[in-house]
Amino acid sequence: MANRQRVLLVDDEQDFANGLARLIARLFPDVHVDVAFSGQDALEHIRKQRVHVMVTDLRMPGMGGMELLRRVMETEPDVSVVVLTAHGTIETAVEALQAGAYDFVTKPVEPEQVARVLRKGLERARLLDENRRLRDLVALVGESGELVGESPAMQSVRRTVATVAPSDYTVLIRGESGTGKEMVARMVHRLSPRVDEPFLALNCPAIPEHLLESELFGHVRGAFTGAERDRKGLFSIADGGTVLLDEIGDISSNIQTKLLRFLQEGEVRPVGSPRNEHVDVRIIASTNQDLEARMASRDFREDLFYRLNVVTIWVPPLRERLSDIPLLAATFLARASRELGVPQRDFDEGVLDHLMRREWPGNVRELQNYVRRLALFSRGDGITLDAVQQAEQSESGAPAALCVPSPVAEGEVMPYKDAKASLVESFSERYLRDLLESTGGNVTEAARLSGLSRVSIQKMVARYGIDAAAMRANGS
């Protein structure tokens, strides 16, 4: 019961309220429906119990629906309020929308209208709850953002890291590019007894082969042209700590041989020096290469592989942890907001669904850069589908097509009516935003150009959360 969404009906006509409650319970069997017969009773109920959608009559003795709406908006602005109004009081309904109501339903109520409005209100409530949950989780993750995710795959990675970290065993981290292998390595170090000692990372392919040996082992003065003084290598500098050899699969056979000797003996010999030096360094290696294939082609030494592969941690690609995308995106959005010096934002309806349907060949790194673009192109308090289109167009140079809901989801065919309604909603919001952009937020002119009534435009503006006043202020 605690996880079910709740609808509160408020109407002084008890027979009508109970009948509407039965209708909603039939339309939404997973939703808990409560009834209040006065505005004061409704406020008491909301103080004691989380309410996702409130459906209230406007005309009630004592506290009317408009006053109830204003008081609820002051204390619980996340409640989606739907007002009930007779056909002759549409102007009052529009006033309610301007005061914060989510939508309105005319009396006598039609089941299809009630179903459509409540479905949207419950979805808005679900999105607000999800954004709140993500914000709380982002706060728990903190600045480091290490190994973000709640999926079984990431829980398994964290358990492995926690098990491996206290030892001094060599670790081989494997996974596709952009999955966060360096983040895993840093967490191994952070949870190890070496946490207070250096952690140094080296991207092996970034260093030319003739310099890599010196970078790792150091050199003495005069060892080669340009060696004007002694220089410590990475292993010596990190003595007592941890070294990450990133993309180990790309090093040459010559460096492989010398690295193997270091792993066997724990000693380094600087280039040009006749003496070995003992160092105490934990080695973590990472790769996106198929090392087994490279061993088969004799491009990678088997003995080195088995020295490195004491413990392997596989980091899953993003396609195998899709349920982590909302939390990852929220974490990256919080970080991007700080980078841009703007207030924290949330994702508008449909954006997270789009991110979860999109392909991510670059994995977590691609998602992070994508969210940075969204933060850059967003205006206002939320990340909208408009920002998605602009971000994707800036990336490709061509207009982007948003992913539309598939008629088949999780093996079940979406009813034609629901699929059509979803597409119509997406089109309507896109059309209205473009229309108001072209009129600079002028609702009257938008109504004239579109052929819709001014009341219809105002109702849609409230439903989609469009800030027409800001468009007028910006002159856009």
FENGI-V240506 format. One record per backbone hydrogen bond with DSSP energy under -0.5 kcal/mol. NH is the residue of the N-H (numbers start at 1). CO is the residue of the C=O. Records with the same first field share a line. If there is no record, write none. Layout:
BEGIN
NH = CO ; CO
END
This chain:
BEGIN
4 = 1
7 = 32
8 = 53
9 = 7 ; 34
10 = 55
11 = 36
14 = 12
17 = 13
18 = 14
19 = 15
20 = 16
21 = 17
22 = 18
23 = 19
24 = 20
25 = 21
26 = 22
27 = 23
28 = 24
31 = 28
32 = 5
34 = 7
36 = 9
39 = 63
42 = 38
43 = 39
44 = 40
45 = 41
46 = 42
47 = 43
48 = 44
49 = 45
52 = 6
53 = 6
54 = 80
55 = 8
56 = 54 ; 82
57 = 10
58 = 84
60 = 58
63 = 61
64 = 62
65 = 58
66 = 58
68 = 64
69 = 65
70 = 66
71 = 67
72 = 68
73 = 69
74 = 70
75 = 71
76 = 72
79 = 76
80 = 52
81 = 79
82 = 54 ; 80
83 = 103
84 = 56
85 = 105
87 = 107
89 = 86
90 = 87
93 = 89
94 = 90
95 = 91
96 = 92
97 = 93
98 = 94
99 = 95
100 = 97
101 = 96
102 = 81
103 = 81
105 = 83
107 = 85
114 = 110
115 = 111
116 = 112
117 = 113
118 = 114
119 = 115
120 = 116
121 = 117
122 = 118
123 = 119
124 = 120
125 = 121
126 = 122
127 = 123
128 = 124
129 = 125
130 = 126
131 = 127
132 = 128
133 = 129
134 = 130
135 = 131
136 = 132
137 = 133
138 = 134
139 = 135
140 = 136
141 = 137
142 = 138
145 = 141
148 = 145
155 = 151
156 = 152
157 = 153
158 = 154
159 = 155
160 = 156
161 = 157
162 = 158
163 = 159
164 = 160
165 = 161
166 = 162
167 = 164
171 = 283
172 = 311
173 = 171 ; 285
174 = 172 ; 313
175 = 287
179 = 176
184 = 180
185 = 181
186 = 182
187 = 183
188 = 184
189 = 185
190 = 186
191 = 187
192 = 189
195 = 192
197 = 194
200 = 242
202 = 244
204 = 202 ; 246
206 = 203
207 = 204
208 = 206
211 = 208
212 = 208
213 = 209
215 = 211
216 = 212
217 = 213
218 = 214
219 = 231
220 = 271
222 = 227
223 = 220
227 = 224
228 = 226
231 = 219
233 = 217
234 = 215
235 = 216
237 = 233
238 = 234
239 = 236
240 = 280
241 = 238
242 = 198
243 = 282
244 = 200
245 = 243 ; 284
246 = 202 ; 244
248 = 245 ; 286
250 = 247
251 = 248
256 = 252
257 = 253
258 = 254
259 = 255
260 = 256
261 = 257
262 = 258
263 = 259
264 = 260
265 = 261
266 = 262
268 = 277
271 = 218
273 = 270
277 = 268
279 = 266
281 = 279
282 = 241
284 = 243
285 = 171
286 = 245
287 = 173
291 = 289
294 = 290
295 = 291
296 = 292
297 = 293
298 = 295
299 = 294
300 = 294
305 = 301
306 = 302
307 = 303
308 = 304
309 = 305
310 = 308
311 = 170 ; 308
313 = 172
314 = 312
315 = 174 ; 313
316 = 314
320 = 317
321 = 318
324 = 321
325 = 322
328 = 324
329 = 325
330 = 326
331 = 327
332 = 328
333 = 329
334 = 330
335 = 331
336 = 332
337 = 333
338 = 334
339 = 335
340 = 336
341 = 337
342 = 337
346 = 381
348 = 383
351 = 348
352 = 348
354 = 350
355 = 351
356 = 352
357 = 353
358 = 354
363 = 360
364 = 178
365 = 178 ; 362
366 = 362
367 = 363
368 = 364
369 = 365
370 = 366
371 = 367
372 = 368
373 = 369
374 = 370
375 = 371
376 = 372
377 = 373
378 = 374
383 = 346
384 = 382
388 = 384
389 = 385
390 = 386
391 = 387
392 = 388
393 = 389
394 = 390
395 = 391
396 = 392
397 = 393
402 = 400
409 = 407 ; 412
412 = 409
414 = 407
419 = 415
420 = 416
421 = 417
422 = 418
423 = 419
424 = 420
425 = 421
426 = 422
427 = 423
428 = 424
429 = 425
430 = 426
431 = 427
432 = 428
433 = 429
434 = 430
435 = 431
436 = 432
437 = 433
438 = 434
439 = 435
440 = 437 ; 476
441 = 436
442 = 439
443 = 441
446 = 442
447 = 443
448 = 444
449 = 445
450 = 446
451 = 447
452 = 447
457 = 453
458 = 454
459 = 455
460 = 456
461 = 457
462 = 458
463 = 459
464 = 460
465 = 461 ; 462
466 = 461
468 = 466
471 = 467
472 = 468
473 = 469
474 = 470
475 = 471
476 = 471
END
